[in-house]
Amino acid sequence: MLLASHDRAFLDATVTSLVDLDPAPRPHATTADLVGDGTGTGIGVTRFSGTYSQYVLARLEARERWEYTWRDEQDQLKKLRAAVKNQHTVGHADWTPRSETRMAKKFYADRNAAVVSRRVNDARARLAALEEEQIRKPPRELFFRGLTAADGAAAHRLRASGPVLSVANAAVAGRLAPVSLTVGAGEKWLLTGANGAGKSTLLRLFTGQLHLTSGSVHTAPGLRVGMLGQDDTVAHADPTRTVAAVYRGLVGEDRANAVPLGTFGLLAGRDENRRLGELSVGQRRRLALAALLADPPHVLLLDEPTNHVSLVLATQLEAAIPEYPGTVVVASHDRWLRRTWNGRHLRLEAPAG
């Protein structure tokens, strides 16, 4: 198996929770050609039906079949290459005919040459056909390592006490109706509401990116607030730079050396040397999330974190939120996330007019 033991344990735990919480299907996604990796993926595109937990199990089984098939083909290729290389004699190499006459030697030599030629040609034909038709090597699976993968001491460092964020009758004209909210240290909050209700606006007030029309916003001193925006948060980076260079620019050289991009399991190693402009929207969001988590903030703000990411990553991210030692505020319209949420909840109403 290509799956590491801790990856399998995490996926097993995720599947177990899904079986318990998944009586109804999660909304289906629309599939299309994987242009970034080419249209040939090795197993094609499969449409799944039923519940999400059934999809996860079916996906795991399909992955295992792909790995087994690839490994078996590699064994066959190894044997055929050895056959082409070694099958140049028939019988024992030191065997000689009983008769020493020139005619006998020529007869056995010709027979040996014909048999060897036939065997080598057959092996070469089988080898060429298998090399032409072999499936692609399964790429290493991405498994999200968690929100504190970069800092083993985060559980102690991110803990605080008392209120960390608060708004009192805060409003932004045309974008956020007056709202009051106090977020305590370590609490997990979900903000919901219709489009235009001000979920993103409220998160941006917490970061200081917006100015209030009325009311007040307070952030506890000394606490770092980090936000994964709904839009492409690396949109202003140079699209011609490599992903690795953009990551270093976002987190700094020292932090990039201490916490390599591969720490998080968010992007494949082969993608680190690609240009930023070649990444999909989902891959750029993964990069932005990795840069945010390179130094985990005391208060983590996630604006529609399940947008533009795979269902597997969305599930892993959702499962990691309750374990984050700091404070988390999520703005989302994801029905699955709302349905499985166990933290605190605030529904925003759209501003009048």
N, C-alpha and C positions, 0 to 999 in steps of 0.2 A: 504493500500500500504506500502511496505517496503522501498520505495524511499523517501529520505528526500526532502523537498520542494526545497532547493537550488540545489540539484542534478538534480531534474526534470527540473528546470529552465535552468540549464546549458545544459542538454541534448536537451531540446526544442530549445534553441538557436543554438546548433550545428546542429540539424536536419534542422532548417530553413535555415541556411547557406548552407547546403548540397543540399537542394532542389533548391536553387538559382544557385549553381555552378556545378551541377551534371548532365549534359545532357548525359554523357557517363558512362559506368560501370567502377568501379575501379577494378583492377585485382583481380581475385579470389584467395583465399588461399587454401592450401591443408589441409584437416582435418585428424585427427588420434585419437586413443583412448587417453583419458585424464588420463595417467598412474598415475600421481601424486595424483589425486583425486579418482582413481578407474575408472573402465569402466562404472559404473552406475551413470549417472549424473542427473537422474530424468526426463529429457526431451529428452535424446538421442542426436544424431548428426543430424543436419538439413543442407541441402544444399540449399543456396539461389542463385537466379539468378536475373538479372536486375541491376539497378543502386545501388550505395552504399547507397544513401539516402533511397531507398526502403528496403535495408537490415536492416538499423538501425531501421526503423519503424516496420518491421516485427519482429525483435529481441525484441523490446520493447513490442509488443503485445504478443509474446510468453512468455516473462517473466511475464507479468501480468496474463496470463492464468495459468501459473505454480503457482503463488502466490495464486490466487483465489481457485484453485483446492486443494492446500495444506491446506488452511484455512478451506475450507468446510470439508475436510476429518478429520481435527482435531476436528471440531465441532461434527461430527458423532462419532468419537472415544470417546469424552467426554460423549456424551449421552449414548452410549453403555456401557461404564464403570459404569456409574451411574445406568443403568438398571440392570446390573449383580449384583451390590451391593445392590440395594434397592427392587428389585422385588421378595420378599420372602413371600408376602401375597396376597390374592385375596379379593377385596372388602375392607370394613372398618376393621381396626385391632381390634376394640372393639366389632364387631358384633358377636352375639351368636345365635344359632338356637332356634326357639320357643320351640321346644321340648327339654327337659332336659334329655331325656333318653340316656343311654350309646351308644345305637346303632346309634342314630341321631348324636351325637357328633363325633363318629368314622367315620360315612359316610361323614360328612362335612369336617372333618380333612383330610381324604384320598383324597377327591376331591380337596381340597385346595393344598395339597402336590403335586398332579399330575399336576395341572395347573401351580404351581410355578416352578416345575421341568422343565416342557416343556418350559416355558417362559425363565427361566434362561439359559437352554441349548441352546435355539435359540439365545439368546443375546450373549452368550459366543462364539457360532459358528460364528456369524456375526463379533464379535469383533476380534476373532483370524484371520479370513479371511482378514479383513480390515488392521489389524496390519501387516500381512504378505505382503500385496500388496500395502501398502501406499507408496506414492512417497516421495522422499527425501525433507527435508526442504530446501527451496531456500536459498542459502548462500547470505550474504549481498553483494550487488553489489559494485564493486570498481568504484569510480569516482574520477578522478584526480583533486586535489584541486587547481592546478595552480602552476606556477613556483616560486611564492613568498609566498606560504602558510605558510612558517616557520617564516616569518618576516613581520609584518604589516607595519613597517616603511621603508620597502625596497624601496618604490617608491621615497622617499626623499634621502635615503642613497646611492642608486646606481646611482643616476644621476651625470654626470660629464660634462665637456665641452671640446671642441677641439678634435683632433685626439687621439685615445686610442691605436690603433694598426697600424703599417705601415711596409711594406716591399718594398725595392727598388732593383729591378733586382735580387731578391733572387732566388737561385737555389741550388738544391741538386743533385749531379751527379746520373743519372739513375733513379731519382725519381720525380724531379720537374724541369720543364723548367723555365727559368728566368721569374719572374712575379713581377709586382709592384702593390701595393694596399694600400690605406689609408682608415681606418675604423674610422668613427667619433663616438663620444659618443652617445649612444642611438640608433645607426643605427642597422638595421637588414639586414644581408647579407646571401645570399645563394650561395654556391660554388657547381658547377656542372662540369661534364666532364666524359669521359669514365673511366673505371677501369684502374688504373695505371697512371692517369693524375696528381696525386699528391694532391688530396683533403685532405686526412688524413695527408700527409706530411706537408702541409702548416699549418694546425691546430697545429700540434706538434711543428712547429717552433715558433708559437705564445706562446706556453707554455714553451719553452726553452728545450724541450726534445730532440731536434735534433740540429746538427751543420750544418751551411751553407757551401756549397762549394764556393759560391761567393755571392756578394750582402750584404745587411744588413737587420736586423729586429729591430724594435723599439717598446717597450711597454711603455706606459705612466707610470711614477713612482707613487707609492702609490695605484695602482689599482690591485685588485685581479683577476686572470684569472682562471677559473675552466673549466674542460673539461670532457664530457662523451665520452669515447673512443668507437670505433667501436667494439673492442674485449671485452671479459669479463673483466671488470675493477675490479672485486673482485676475479680474478682467483688465486691470490697469498694468499688469506686468507685461514685459516685452514678449510677444508670442514667438519670437525667433530664438529665445533662450531655451536651454534645456530645462527639463523639469527639476533636475537636481540643482541647477544654478538658481532657479526661481525659489526653491525651498530654502537654500542657503541665504538668499536675499531677504526672505520673509522672517527667518528666525535668527539670523546672524551666524557667522562662521563657527564661533565657539559652541553654540547650542547645536548646530548641525553636526559638528564632530562628535558631540556627546550623545546626541539623539539622532542617529541616521534616519532617513525617510523610511527605510524598510522596517523600522521598529514597530510600526502600527499595523502592518498587514493591509494597508489601504490601497497601495499601488504595486503592481508587479515590478520586479527589478528591471525587466526589459524596457519599461516605460520611463525610467529615470533619465535615460539618455535621449529620449525623444524631445522634439520641440514642443513647447507649451501649446502652440497653436494647433498641434495635431491631436490633442486630447479631446475627448468628448466632454460635454457639460458635466456629466456625472464624475468623470475622472478629475476634472478641475475642482469640483466640490470635495472630492476625497483629498486632494492636495491641500486645499484650504483648511480642511478639518485636521489634517496632520500637522500643519503649521500652527494651528491653534492649540493643539494638544502637546506640542513639543515642550511647552512649559505650562502645565495645566493651571487655569485661573481659579481663583476662589469662587467666582460666580460664572457659570457657564450658561450662555444664552444661545439657544438653538432655534433658528427660524426655518421652519419647514425642513427639518433634517432628513426626512425620508424622500424628498423630491429628487428625481434624477439619479437615484442609486438603485442597485439591484434589490430584489426582495430579500435576499439572504443578508446583505449588509444592513438593510433597514431593520430586520429582525434582530440582528446582533447588536446594533446600536441601541435599539429600544431596550433590549435585555440588559445593557450595560448601564443605563441611566440610574436605576435604583442603587447601584453599587458605587456611584461616584461619591467620594467623601465630602466634596464641596456642595455648593448650591447649584441647582439646575432649574432653568425656566425655559420651557419649550412652547413655541407657538406652532400650532399644527391644525390642519383640517382633515388629517388622515383618520378615517373612521376606525381602522384597526387599532391605531394608537389610542384613540379616545376610549375604545371599548375595553382595552386591557390595562388602562392607566390606573395605578393604585395610589398616586400621590394626590396633592391638592389641585383644585380645578377652579378656573375663573373663565366664565363666558362673557365676552365683550359684545355690546350692542353697537350697531352702526350709528354714527352721529346723525342727528336730525338734519333734514334739509339737504 
